[in-house]
Amino acid sequence: MTSHSPTSPRLTPSRAGAQILQAHLGTGGDIFYLSPRSPVGSVPIRGGVPVLFPQFADRGPLPKHGLARTALWALVQESKSDEAHSAVFELALAPRPLGVWPHAAHLILQAEASLHGLRLCLQITNTGSSAFSWTGGLHPYFAVDDVQTCSLTGLAGLRVQDRYDPCLSTEPGGAPNWNGQPVERLYGACPPLTLFTGSRALAITANGFEQWMVWNPGHDGGDALPDLPTGDWRRFVCIEPVCVSHPVSLLPGQVFTGTLDIRVLPYAPTSGESA
Ligand SMILES: O=P(O)(O)OC[C@H]1O[C@@H](O)[C@H](O)[C@@H](O)[C@@H]1O
């Protein structure tokens, strides 16, 4: 058995959905929320980083959030040292009967936790003979001390679609209204963000993806989820790098690459935070 320092970066990778269930970033601690409840039905564990492909949420005929998050991926590479932990998963999605997904794709998810942070890279190749379009991305559940007092900067002024406020067209900035109401906002771009969780600050950067989705089910919605303990809706916010409004078209042989980088910033919890 190999020992490692408690400050070594560590991942908890799962072949089910290529889900990174947890990332321990040394002195930055565990950065994801992971529900202690078992999933109900054929859905993934709630928490960590589910992979969404080829359909975002219920915007299409496929099961919610597509086929990749419930598929069994191959863990093709894993390496651990005191300074890093990396894992590489692969999945070949074959055409489905009945024409629901008549395409072929090869997916690679690379995850690397290092002393500097966490990098996730999703690569999607069209391995079939016809073009297809997809929506989806990554769905990280960032752990926060209390969603009602955490803050997120970098979104002010962006175009936004709010599921619960169709009149809102521009993100006003300031503290998000995480006061127990559900939040589901799809932004028109994917700029760098900073999340103040209450005990740490995270720099969150995405490339290749086109939009941020920010989601929290709120008090009633969270407590209605059978795989979430009562009150745990307060302990996470999902900040998801996605492609939704403009489905990504891939010709045969074409490759999409999207990355998510998370860095733990020096942070004193008493310092002021503003949007
Ligand atoms: O409960 P699920 O299937 O994991 O989905 C969680 C949420 O994921 C978000 O990305 C969607 O915007 C929400 O509509 C959805 O409810």
The ligand as an SDF file (V2000), in Angstrom:
LIG
                    3D

 16 16  0  0  0  0  0  0  0  0999 V2000
  -31.6500   16.1610  -11.4580 O   0  0  0  0  0  0  0  0  0  0  0  0
  -30.7390   16.1110  -12.6500 P   0  0  0  0  0  0  0  0  0  0  0  0
  -31.2430   15.2500  -13.7530 O   0  0  0  0  0  0  0  0  0  0  0  0
  -29.3330   15.7410  -12.2500 O   0  0  0  0  0  0  0  0  0  0  0  0
  -30.6680   17.5650  -13.2370 O   0  0  0  0  0  0  0  0  0  0  0  0
  -30.3090   18.6240  -12.4140 C   0  0  0  0  0  0  0  0  0  0  0  0
  -30.4760   19.9650  -13.1200 C   0  0  0  0  0  0  0  0  0  0  0  0
  -29.4030   20.1480  -14.0150 O   0  0  0  0  0  0  0  0  0  0  0  0
  -29.3440   21.4620  -14.5590 C   0  0  0  0  0  0  0  0  0  0  0  0
  -28.2630   21.5180  -15.4340 O   0  0  0  0  0  0  0  0  0  0  0  0
  -30.6010   21.7470  -15.3340 C   0  0  0  0  0  0  0  0  0  0  0  0
  -30.5550   23.0860  -15.7780 O   0  0  0  0  0  0  0  0  0  0  0  0
  -31.8370   21.5290  -14.4620 C   0  0  0  0  0  0  0  0  0  0  0  0
  -33.0010   21.6870  -15.2550 O   0  0  0  0  0  0  0  0  0  0  0  0
  -31.7960   20.1480  -13.8480 C   0  0  0  0  0  0  0  0  0  0  0  0
  -32.8970   19.9940  -12.9800 O   0  0  0  0  0  0  0  0  0  0  0  0
  1  2  2  0
  2  3  1  0
  2  4  1  0
  2  5  1  0
  5  6  1  0
  6  7  1  0
  7  8  1  0
  7 15  1  0
  8  9  1  0
  9 10  1  0
  9 11  1  0
 11 12  1  0
 11 13  1  0
 13 14  1  0
 13 15  1  0
 15 16  1  0
M  END
$$$$
